[in-house]
């Protein structure tokens, strides 16, 4: 069959990379794999982890990296709400569902499959282990699919290198109880895999394999170190609808639904340590580059935390007001519908007066965040405008120095909404009244 667009690009990557690695190229079978990959990456909830992402992560230089990137996000249980039918056949022999969790089958249940055993050794996963979406589940299952798909075309030693790259993309791992980083532990497992599966690597080659995996893993999260914080926020806004599918219903998602997305992201960024984003192994990358990446990440996270904090204050006020109308009120009811070309709609920002900055900005961080709120992120998103006129009005009115106090009140208010299924208008908290007084 003749492929076009992304599927043809994926096929070209498969063919070129396998050929460069001295593997066997069978176009008809590789066409099926390309179709499998692209169909999965086009899932209805994929906004960030798309086919374009896998092409960017893989680059075009190293064939191992190219192939690893094509497969590394194939399984994304949280986003896809499960494992797609088309890819499930590759992992069903090794994994089962137990009480809504995926569990590696016991030794007596798993067929004697050398490729699976090799991938499991690279990951350090054991029979009977319960998989966690926050501890390598998606990456492990993606690597198993990669191994089974590529087994007819490439030797085990090459597929082990691909699995190593995919393992390294498990994000945000700290130092183990033994004092070793995730990458150092990966290196130890590779040494064992090299011995147990007769992969034939020298010690120097094993180290280079780990360095390659670091390069790919760092490219996977390179947006964190973007020199432009607006680019970082653009990708943050692309991530939110992947875990909150309500946002795909443009103009009908609720105030509470939007707020939950902001809460999740703000909570995650407050938890995340910049040092956990990027990895380093034996001067890959070198100290100067690594230090710069961490510094830019720390800045972008600081910007995003303040930006999201202001957005949470705004949505808390709107949610408090929405409970004067009812429960589960669409955000468009409070703000107005998203505007489309050729159709004029009335929106809340039309009724906000011009407001000078009442309190001076005392840091570059505050200036940067105000600009992002007022002018906007670089890109519009399908479900939201890129600027934040109501948040801008609030910050110009109360100043950044008040955000900590208001954010605390917002967080005291918001969990109440999470817990209660009904809400009386007379129970509107102090946040609502204080907001109107100060604005």
C-alpha positions as CSV (number, residue, x, y, z in Angstrom):
1,X,0.0,0.0,0.0
2,X,1.1,3.6,-0.6
3,X,1.6,5.6,2.6
4,X,1.3,9.4,2.9
5,X,2.2,12.1,5.4
6,X,3.2,11.0,8.9
7,X,2.9,7.3,8.1
8,X,5.3,7.7,5.2
9,X,7.6,9.7,7.3
10,X,7.5,7.0,10.0
11,X,8.1,4.3,7.4
12,X,11.1,6.2,6.0
13,X,12.6,6.5,9.6
14,X,12.1,2.7,10.1
15,X,13.6,1.8,6.7
16,X,16.5,4.2,6.9
17,X,17.4,3.4,10.5
18,X,17.2,-0.4,10.1
19,X,19.3,-0.2,6.9
20,X,21.9,1.9,8.7
21,X,22.1,-0.7,11.4
22,X,22.6,-3.5,9.0
23,X,19.2,-5.0,9.6
24,X,16.8,-6.8,7.3
25,X,14.4,-4.4,5.5
26,X,11.0,-5.8,4.6
27,X,8.9,-2.9,3.3
28,X,5.5,-4.6,3.6
29,X,6.0,-5.5,7.3
30,X,7.5,-2.2,8.1
31,X,4.5,-0.4,6.5
32,X,2.3,-2.2,9.0
33,X,4.5,-1.1,11.9
34,X,4.5,2.5,10.7
35,X,0.7,2.4,10.4
36,X,0.5,0.9,14.0
37,X,2.7,3.7,15.4
38,X,1.0,6.6,13.7
39,X,-2.6,5.4,14.4
40,X,-1.7,5.1,18.1
41,X,-0.1,8.5,18.3
42,X,-3.2,10.0,16.7
43,X,-5.4,8.9,19.6
44,X,-8.2,11.3,20.3
45,X,-6.7,12.5,23.6
46,X,-3.1,13.0,22.3
47,X,-2.3,16.7,22.3
48,X,1.4,16.7,23.2
49,X,2.5,13.1,22.9
50,X,1.8,13.0,19.2
51,X,3.6,11.8,16.1
52,X,5.4,15.2,15.8
53,X,6.8,14.7,19.3
54,X,8.4,11.3,18.4
55,X,10.0,12.7,15.3
56,X,11.4,15.6,17.3
57,X,12.8,13.4,20.1
58,X,14.4,11.0,17.7
59,X,16.3,13.5,15.7
60,X,17.8,12.4,12.4
61,X,21.4,11.4,13.2
62,X,21.6,8.3,15.3
63,X,19.4,5.3,14.1
64,X,19.1,3.9,17.6
65,X,17.7,7.1,18.9
66,X,15.3,7.5,15.9
67,X,13.9,4.0,16.4
68,X,13.6,4.4,20.2
69,X,11.8,7.6,19.8
70,X,9.2,6.1,17.4
71,X,8.2,3.6,20.1
72,X,8.9,5.4,23.4
73,X,5.4,6.9,23.9
74,X,3.4,4.1,22.2
75,X,1.8,3.1,25.5
76,X,0.3,6.0,27.5
77,X,-2.3,4.5,29.7
78,X,-3.4,7.7,31.5
79,X,-3.8,9.6,28.3
80,X,-5.4,6.8,26.1
81,X,-7.5,5.5,29.0
82,X,-6.0,2.1,28.6
83,X,-4.0,0.2,26.0
84,X,-5.1,0.4,22.5
85,X,-6.5,-2.7,20.8
86,X,-4.0,-2.6,18.0
87,X,-1.0,-2.7,20.3
88,X,-2.4,-4.9,23.1
89,X,-1.6,-8.2,21.3
90,X,2.1,-7.5,21.7
91,X,1.9,-7.3,25.5
92,X,-0.9,-9.6,26.5
93,X,1.4,-12.6,26.7
94,X,3.3,-10.9,29.4
95,X,0.9,-8.6,31.3
96,X,-2.5,-9.1,32.9
97,X,-5.0,-6.8,34.6
98,X,-5.7,-7.3,38.3
99,X,-8.2,-5.0,40.0
100,X,-7.8,-2.3,37.4
101,X,-3.9,-2.4,37.6
102,X,-1.5,-3.9,35.1
103,X,0.6,-6.7,36.6
104,X,3.5,-8.6,35.0
105,X,2.5,-12.3,34.8
106,X,4.1,-14.9,37.1
107,X,6.9,-17.0,35.7
108,X,4.6,-19.9,35.3
109,X,2.3,-17.8,33.1
110,X,5.0,-16.2,30.8
111,X,6.1,-18.0,27.8
112,X,9.9,-18.5,27.4
113,X,10.4,-15.4,25.4
114,X,14.0,-14.3,25.1
115,X,13.2,-10.8,23.8
116,X,10.8,-10.1,26.6
117,X,13.3,-11.3,29.1
118,X,15.9,-9.0,27.7
119,X,13.7,-5.9,27.9
120,X,12.6,-6.8,31.4
121,X,16.2,-7.2,32.4
122,X,17.1,-3.7,31.0
123,X,14.2,-2.3,33.1
124,X,14.8,-4.4,36.1
125,X,11.2,-5.5,36.2
126,X,10.3,-8.9,37.8
127,X,7.5,-11.4,37.4
128,X,4.4,-10.6,39.5
129,X,5.4,-6.9,39.7
130,X,2.5,-4.4,39.8
131,X,3.2,-1.7,37.2
132,X,2.7,1.9,38.0
133,X,2.0,4.6,35.5
134,X,4.4,6.9,37.5
135,X,7.2,4.4,37.7
136,X,8.0,3.1,34.2
137,X,4.8,1.3,33.2
138,X,4.2,3.1,30.0
139,X,7.9,3.0,29.0
140,X,8.3,-0.7,29.8
141,X,5.3,-1.7,27.8
142,X,6.4,0.5,24.9
143,X,9.8,-1.1,25.0
144,X,8.2,-4.6,24.9
145,X,6.2,-3.6,21.8
146,X,9.4,-2.2,20.2
147,X,11.3,-5.4,20.9
148,X,8.6,-7.6,19.5
149,X,8.0,-5.4,16.5
150,X,11.7,-5.1,15.6
151,X,12.8,-8.6,16.5
152,X,12.5,-9.9,12.9
153,X,14.7,-7.1,11.6
154,X,17.4,-6.4,14.1
155,X,19.7,-8.5,16.4
156,X,19.0,-8.6,20.2
157,X,22.1,-6.5,21.0
158,X,20.7,-3.6,18.9
159,X,17.2,-3.9,20.3
160,X,18.7,-3.9,23.8
161,X,20.2,-0.5,23.0
162,X,16.8,0.7,21.8
163,X,15.1,-0.5,25.0
164,X,17.8,1.3,27.0
165,X,16.9,4.6,25.4
166,X,13.3,4.0,26.2
167,X,14.0,3.1,29.8
168,X,15.9,6.4,30.2
169,X,12.8,8.4,29.3
170,X,11.1,7.4,32.6
171,X,10.9,10.9,34.0
172,X,11.7,12.7,37.3
173,X,13.5,9.9,39.2
174,X,15.5,10.8,42.2
175,X,18.5,9.1,43.8
176,X,17.9,5.6,45.0
177,X,18.4,4.4,48.6
178,X,21.8,3.1,47.6
179,X,22.8,6.7,46.5
180,X,22.8,5.9,42.8
181,X,20.9,7.8,40.1
182,X,18.4,6.1,37.8
183,X,21.0,6.3,35.0
184,X,23.7,4.7,37.1
185,X,21.3,1.9,38.1
186,X,20.5,1.5,34.4
187,X,24.2,1.1,33.6
188,X,24.5,-1.6,36.2
189,X,21.6,-3.5,34.7
190,X,23.1,-3.2,31.2
191,X,26.4,-4.7,32.5
192,X,24.3,-7.7,33.8
193,X,22.3,-7.9,30.6
194,X,25.5,-7.9,28.5
195,X,26.8,-10.8,30.5
196,X,23.6,-12.8,30.8
197,X,22.4,-12.5,27.2
198,X,25.9,-12.5,25.5
199,X,25.4,-9.2,23.8
200,X,29.1,-8.8,23.1
201,X,29.6,-5.2,24.3
202,X,32.9,-4.0,25.8
203,X,32.8,-1.9,28.9
204,X,33.5,1.3,26.8
205,X,30.6,0.4,24.5
206,X,28.2,-0.2,27.4
207,X,29.0,3.3,28.7
208,X,28.4,4.8,25.3
209,X,25.1,3.1,25.1
210,X,24.1,4.7,28.4
211,X,25.3,8.1,27.2
212,X,23.2,7.8,24.1
213,X,20.1,7.0,26.2
214,X,20.8,10.2,28.2
215,X,20.9,12.2,25.1
216,X,17.5,10.9,24.0
217,X,16.0,11.2,27.4
218,X,17.1,14.8,27.8
219,X,15.7,15.6,24.3
220,X,12.4,14.2,25.4
221,X,12.1,16.8,28.1
222,X,14.1,19.6,26.5
223,X,11.1,21.9,26.6
224,X,11.7,22.4,30.4
225,X,15.0,24.1,29.5
226,X,13.5,26.3,26.8
227,X,15.1,29.8,26.7
228,X,11.6,31.2,26.3
229,X,9.2,30.5,29.2
230,X,6.3,31.1,26.9
231,X,7.3,28.0,24.9
232,X,7.4,26.0,28.1
233,X,3.8,27.2,29.0
234,X,2.6,26.4,25.5
235,X,3.6,22.8,26.0
236,X,2.1,22.8,29.5
237,X,-1.2,23.9,28.0
238,X,-1.0,21.1,25.4
239,X,-0.4,18.5,28.2
240,X,-3.5,19.5,30.3
241,X,-6.2,18.1,28.0
242,X,-4.3,14.8,27.8
243,X,-5.2,14.1,31.5
244,X,-8.5,16.1,31.6
245,X,-10.5,15.0,28.6
246,X,-13.3,17.4,29.5
247,X,-11.2,20.2,28.0
248,X,-11.7,18.8,24.5
249,X,-15.4,19.9,24.7
250,X,-14.7,23.5,23.7
251,X,-17.1,26.0,25.1
252,X,-18.9,23.4,27.3
253,X,-16.2,22.3,29.8
254,X,-17.0,23.5,33.3
255,X,-15.4,26.0,35.5
256,X,-14.6,23.1,37.9
257,X,-13.1,21.0,35.0
258,X,-10.8,23.8,34.0
259,X,-9.8,24.5,37.6
260,X,-8.9,20.8,38.2
261,X,-6.5,20.9,35.3
262,X,-4.8,24.0,36.7
263,X,-4.7,22.4,40.2
264,X,-3.1,19.3,38.9
265,X,-0.4,21.2,36.9
266,X,0.3,23.7,39.7
267,X,0.6,20.9,42.2
268,X,2.9,18.9,40.0
269,X,5.2,21.9,39.4
270,X,5.4,22.7,43.1
271,X,6.4,19.1,43.7
272,X,8.9,18.9,40.9
273,X,12.6,19.6,41.6
274,X,14.5,21.0,38.6
275,X,17.4,18.6,39.3
276,X,15.1,15.7,38.5
277,X,14.2,16.8,35.0
278,X,17.5,16.2,33.1
279,X,20.0,13.4,33.5
280,X,23.8,13.2,33.3
281,X,26.2,10.3,33.0
282,X,30.0,10.5,32.7
283,X,30.0,14.0,31.3
284,X,27.0,13.5,29.0
285,X,26.1,16.3,28.9
286,X,29.2,18.2,30.1
287,X,29.0,20.0,33.4
288,X,28.5,23.5,31.9
289,X,25.7,22.4,29.6
290,X,24.0,20.4,32.4
291,X,24.2,23.3,34.8
292,X,22.7,25.6,32.2
293,X,19.9,23.2,31.5
294,X,19.0,23.0,35.2
295,X,19.2,26.8,35.6
296,X,16.8,27.4,32.7
297,X,14.5,24.7,34.1
298,X,14.4,26.3,37.5
299,X,13.5,29.6,35.9
300,X,10.8,28.1,33.7
301,X,9.3,26.3,36.7
302,X,9.3,29.5,38.8
303,X,7.5,31.4,36.0
304,X,5.0,28.6,35.6
305,X,4.3,28.3,39.3
306,X,3.6,32.0,39.7
307,X,1.6,32.1,36.4
308,X,-0.5,29.1,37.4
309,X,-1.0,30.5,40.9
310,X,-2.5,33.7,39.5
311,X,-4.7,31.6,37.2
312,X,-5.9,29.5,40.2
313,X,-6.8,32.7,42.1
314,X,-8.8,33.8,39.1
315,X,-10.6,30.5,38.5
316,X,-11.4,30.2,42.3
317,X,-13.1,33.6,42.1
318,X,-15.0,32.6,39.0
319,X,-16.0,29.3,40.6
320,X,-17.2,31.0,43.7
321,X,-19.4,33.3,41.5
322,X,-20.6,30.4,39.4
323,X,-22.2,28.8,42.5
324,X,-24.6,31.7,42.5
325,X,-25.9,30.2,39.3
326,X,-25.8,26.5,39.9
327,X,-23.5,23.5,39.8
328,X,-21.2,22.4,37.0
329,X,-21.5,25.7,35.2
330,X,-19.6,25.9,31.8
331,X,-16.7,28.3,31.9
332,X,-18.0,29.9,28.7
333,X,-21.1,31.0,30.8
334,X,-18.8,32.9,33.0
335,X,-16.3,34.2,30.5
336,X,-18.0,34.0,27.1
337,X,-17.4,31.6,24.3
338,X,-14.1,31.4,22.5
339,X,-14.2,33.7,19.6
340,X,-14.1,32.4,16.0
341,X,-13.5,34.4,12.9
342,X,-16.5,36.1,11.4
343,X,-18.7,35.6,14.5
344,X,-18.8,38.3,17.2
345,X,-19.5,37.1,20.7
346,X,-19.6,39.0,24.0
347,X,-16.9,38.0,26.4
348,X,-16.1,39.1,30.0
349,X,-13.0,41.0,29.1
350,X,-15.0,43.4,27.1
351,X,-16.5,44.7,30.4
352,X,-13.2,45.1,32.3
353,X,-12.0,48.7,32.6
354,X,-8.5,49.6,31.7
355,X,-6.5,49.2,34.8
356,X,-3.0,50.7,35.5
357,X,-0.7,48.7,37.7
358,X,-1.6,49.7,41.3
359,X,1.5,48.2,42.8
360,X,5.1,48.3,41.3
361,X,6.7,45.1,40.1
362,X,9.7,44.3,42.1
363,X,11.4,41.5,40.1
364,X,12.0,40.3,36.6
365,X,10.0,37.2,37.4
366,X,6.9,39.4,38.1
367,X,7.4,41.4,34.9
368,X,7.7,38.2,32.9
369,X,4.6,36.7,34.3
370,X,2.6,39.8,33.9
371,X,3.6,40.0,30.2
372,X,2.6,36.4,29.8
373,X,-0.8,37.1,31.4
374,X,-1.4,40.3,29.5
375,X,0.0,39.6,26.1
376,X,-0.2,35.8,26.2
377,X,1.6,32.7,25.5
378,X,3.0,32.2,22.0
379,X,0.2,29.9,20.8
380,X,-3.5,29.7,21.1
381,X,-4.7,26.3,22.3
382,X,-7.8,24.5,20.9
383,X,-9.6,25.0,24.2
384,X,-8.3,28.3,25.6
385,X,-7.2,31.7,24.6
386,X,-3.5,32.5,25.0
387,X,-3.8,35.6,27.1
388,X,-5.5,36.0,30.5
389,X,-7.4,39.3,30.7
390,X,-9.2,38.6,34.0
391,X,-6.0,37.4,35.7
392,X,-4.2,40.5,34.3
393,X,-6.9,42.8,35.8
394,X,-6.7,41.0,39.1
395,X,-2.9,41.3,39.3
396,X,-2.9,44.9,38.3
397,X,-5.4,45.5,41.0
398,X,-3.9,43.6,44.0
399,X,-0.3,43.3,43.0
400,X,1.9,40.2,43.1
401,X,2.7,40.6,46.8
402,X,-0.9,39.6,47.5
403,X,-0.9,36.4,45.4
404,X,0.4,34.2,48.2
405,X,-2.4,35.3,50.5
406,X,-5.1,34.9,47.8
407,X,-3.7,31.6,46.6
408,X,-3.9,30.2,50.1
409,X,-7.5,31.3,50.3
410,X,-8.2,29.8,46.9
411,X,-6.7,26.5,47.9
412,X,-8.7,26.5,51.2
413,X,-11.8,27.0,49.0
414,X,-11.2,24.7,46.2
415,X,-10.9,21.4,48.1
416,X,-14.4,22.1,49.5
417,X,-15.8,22.0,46.0
418,X,-13.9,18.7,45.4
419,X,-15.7,17.1,48.3
420,X,-19.2,18.4,48.1
421,X,-21.7,17.4,45.6
422,X,-24.0,20.3,46.4
423,X,-23.2,23.8,47.4
424,X,-25.6,26.4,48.8
425,X,-25.2,30.0,47.5
426,X,-25.1,31.1,51.2
427,X,-21.9,29.0,51.7
428,X,-19.8,31.1,49.3
429,X,-16.6,31.5,51.2
430,X,-14.7,34.6,52.3
431,X,-12.6,34.4,49.1
432,X,-15.5,35.6,47.0
433,X,-16.4,38.6,49.3
434,X,-12.8,39.6,49.8
435,X,-12.1,39.5,46.1
436,X,-14.9,41.8,45.3
437,X,-13.9,44.2,48.1
438,X,-10.3,44.5,46.9
439,X,-11.0,44.6,43.2
